[in-house]
Amino acid sequence: MEFKKFKAATVQTSPVFLNVEKTVDKAISFIKEASNNGAKLIAFPEVFIAGYPYWNWIMTPVQGSKWYEELYKNSVDVTGPEIKKLCLAAKDNDIHIVMGINERGKSYGEIYNTNLIIDNKGVIVGKHRKLVPTWAEKLTWSSGDGSSLKVYNTEIGPIGTLACGENTNTLARFTLLSQGELIHIANYISLPVAPPDYDMAEAIKIRAAAHSFEGKLFTIVSCSTVSQEIKDALRADVPNVDELLDRKSSAFSGFIGPNGAVIGQPLIDEEGMVYAEIDLAKCIQPKQMHDILGHYNRFDIFDLRVNTAPTRKITFIDNHEEFNKK
């Protein structure tokens, strides 16, 4: 068996708010830099293209309605030109990309919080739609289904991904682990509007460490930041936006090893990109102690069933045709 060694990069920054084209260009600048520094994988934040619905947290639903419409207009189709541009960047720079997007649905209203996995040949090998939008996010995003709860084999190893609060869903995480996940991408947004005693950066780190320690794998965390541009855009509707969206320890990006420990120096609140050397062979030895997919479990007691069928919104039945057959 071959366990790959490679360099990975993770990004902590804000999008160009509700501007798909400029956000894609910003992403490509990071992609080129990471590739030039030898990285074979780069992770981007949750819904990086092209922004997070912060208005759900700081406005009434009625106030936020116009922003929802704006977000829908700036959501993307995975077959669209913006994503093709990203795929070309992956191919040209020989790098794998995990990118958070607002994915446009088919109903002229539905939006999915989606993570794309693009390989170094420029092929979209997978996409994961967030299963359950968190709290106020339900005002914006539709729920994904089990068809995207998969691990994708790539040249650098098996990759799985979950968005933000999904990383607290034990059954979703176990589903990925059971498919041989060795590289987990957990992407987030900074959430300054959390309760006063909630340390978002620390909470992100704890979730990542839990998944790495339990599954004996590498977790790569990418988190967005709240830019001055985002605050200024929302200021007309929320004059005190600064006090609501300014808060320390809201963003954490970095790497967690199979022992649950942070690798290198993570980014907390600061914008930038950090790197780590990944050696997947290091996922083997820790399993001698705890292998929850093998000897350290009791599958005669526990039985997890996962429905991976895509959601069917409508089934057409032609009763007239069936009658004629008789």
N, C-alpha and C positions, 0 to 999 in steps of 0.2 A: 504494500500500500504506500501511496505517496501523500505526505502531509506537507502542504506548501508553506514556504516562507516568503513574505512580501512586506512591503512598506505600505501603510495606509494613512490617509489624511482625513481629518474631519473639520468642518467649517462651523464657525459661530459668527453669524452676521444677520443683518436684516435684509429683506427684499427691497427692491424699488417698489414702493407700496402701490398695489393694484395696477402695475405696469408690467405686463407679461414680457414684452420684447426686451425692455431694459433689464429686467430681472434675469432673463436667460443670458443676456450678454454678461451680466455680473457673474453668473454661475460659471460661464465659460472661461472667464479670466482666472477664477480659482482653479478650474480644471487644468488649464494650461500650466499654472504655477505648480500645482501638485505633481503633474506629470514630469515637469522639468526637474523636480526634486526627487524623482524616482518612485513616486507612489503609484500603485496598481489598483487602488480603490479609494474613492472619495465619497464621503457621506455629507448630505445637506439636510437642513432643518425640515421639520414638519411644515407642510403647505408653503414651502419657500416660494413657489410660483403660484400666485404672486401676492401672498399676504394672508394674515390671520384675522378673523372677525372679532377684533377687540371690542367693537361696538356692542356686541352681545352682553358684555360684562359691565359696561359703563353707561349704557343708554337703555331706555325702555324699548320693548319690541317694536312699537310704532315708530319711534325715532330711528331705529336701526334698519327699518324696512328698505329705505332708499340705498343704504350701504349693501344690503343683501343683493339688491338688483345689480349694483356696481360690481360686486364680487362675482356674480354669475357671468356677467359680460366679460370679466377678466379671468374666468376659468378656462381650462384647455381640454381639448380632445387628445387622447393619447396618439392618435394618428395624424394630428395636425402639424403644421409647419414648425411651430415652436419646439415641439418634442423631437421632430426630425433633426433640427439644428443641434439639439443636445446629443442625439445618437451619433451624429457626424463628429461631434467633438470627442465623444468616447472612442470612436474608431481612430480618429486622427492622432489622439494622444495615448492610445493603447492603455486605457484605464477603465475600470468598472465604476459605475455611478449609481448611487442610491439617492433618489430625489423626491422630495415631498411636493405634491401639486394639489391644487383644487381642480378636480376632474369634473368636467361638465357631463351631466347625465343626458338622458334622451327626452325628458319631459318638459324642457324649457323652464326648469325650476330646480331640479335636483342637482346637488353638488356633492361629490364624494371627497373625503380626505384620503388621498391616495399616495402610496409610496411606489415609485417605479424602480425596478432593478434593470439597469442597462449594462450589457457586458462590453468587453473591450473590442468587440467586433461591431459595436453600434446597434446591437439587436436588443430589443426589449424582451428580456427573458421572463419577466414576471411583473405583476402589479398587485399590491395589497391595498384593499379598501378598509379603512378603519371600521371595526365591527360595531362599536358603540360610541357615538359622539359624547363627550364628557360635559355634563352639567349644562351650562348656557350654550354650548356648541350645538345642542339639539335644535336651536333656532335656525341653524344654517345647514348642517350636513345631514344627508341620508346615511343610513346604516349599510355597511357592507355585508357580505355573506361568507360562508365557510369555503367557497370555491377559491378564495385568494389566501387562505391560511396555509401557505405552502413554503417549503424550502427549495431554493433553486440552485442547482449545481452549476458552477462556473469554473473557469481555468484556475482560479485562486482558491476555490473551496466552496462548500455549501453555505449559502447566504439566506438568512431569514430576516424579516423586519416587522416591527410593530410601531405604531404611532402613539407617542405620549402616554396617556392614561392606560392604554391597552397593556402596557408593560407591568401593570399590577394584576392583570387577569391571569391567574395561575393556570387555568385550563388552556388558554390560548398559547401561553408560553410552553406548556408541556407538549402541546400539539406540534409546535415547531421543533422542539428538542427530539421528539420521537421520530422525526423525519431525518435526523442526522445533522441538525444545524450545528455548525462550528463557528460561524461568524454571524453575530446578531447586530443589526442596525436599529438603534432606538432613537428616534428623532422627536424633538420637542419644540415648543414655543416657550419663551419666558412668560411668566404669569404674575405680574406685579400686584394684581388685584386679589391675591390669595389672603386668607385670614392673617391677622397681624403676627401671630406666633409661628407662621408657616415659612420654613426656609426652603424655597423652591429648588435652589441649586443642590442642597443637601438631599432633598427628597429624590431628585433625579439620580444622584449618585447611588443612593441606597437601592433604588429599583434596579439599576444596572448591575450593581454588585451582587444583588440577590440572584438575578438570572445567571450571571457568570458563575457564581459559586455553586448554585444548584445544578446547573447543566454542564459545568466544567468546559466553558467555551469563552471566546472573546466577545465582548460587547463594545461597540463603537457608538458613542453618543454624539449627536449633533443638535444644537439648540439655536434658535433664532434670538435676536435682540429687538428691543423696541427703539426705533430710531427717532430722531427729532422730526423727521419727515412724517412719520406715522402720527405722532402727537399733534403736529401742526394741522394735519389733514382733518383730525377729529375735533379740533379745538372749537370750531364754530358751534358745534352741537353740545360740547362738554367743555365749558370754559376752564374748569379745574382739572383738565386732563393730566397736567403735570403731576399733581399730587396723587392721582390714581394710577399712573403708569410709570412713575419713577420710584424704584425701590432696589436696594442692593440685594445681592445673592438671589437673583431671579433666573440666572442662566448658567448651565454647566455643560461643557463639551469636553470629551476626552475618551480615554480607553481604559477598559477594565479587563484584567487577565482572568484565566480559568480558576485562579485561587481567590477571586473576588477583590483583589487589590488594584488600586489605580496604577496605571503605567504612565510614567513620566509626569509632566506638569499639566494639569487640565486648565482650560480657560473658564474662569468664573466672571461673568458679566462682560468681560472684554471681548471686542471683536477680533477675529483673526482665524488662523488655521494652525492646527498642531498635527504632529506625525507620531507614529509608533511602528516599531518592527513587530510583525505578527509571525509567530512560529506555531502552526497548528498542531505540531507534534506534542506541544506542551499541554494539549487537552487530554492526553492519554493517561499519564501517571496519576493525576488526581482522582480518576475514576476507580482506582484500586480501593480507595477508601469509601467513596459514595458514588455509585453509579445508579441514579434513580431510573435509568432506562433499562437496567439489567439486574445485577445481583442485589442491589439495594432497593428492591421494590417487591411487592406481592401482588402480581397480576391475577392470582387466584382470588384475591379479595377485591381489588380495584379494577374497574372496567370503564374506560373512557371511550365514548362513541362520538364521532364528529361528523356532522352532516356537511359534506363538501359539494353538495349540489347547488348550482347557481339558482338564485331566486327567480321564479317564473311569475311575471306580472300578469300574464293573461294566457288563457288557453282557448283557442278557437275550435268550436265543435260544429260541424256541418251536419245537422240532423237530417236535412233533406237528402244529402248524399247517402247517409246510412240507411234511410228508408228505401231509396232506390236499389241499394244492394240486396235488400230482402226480396 
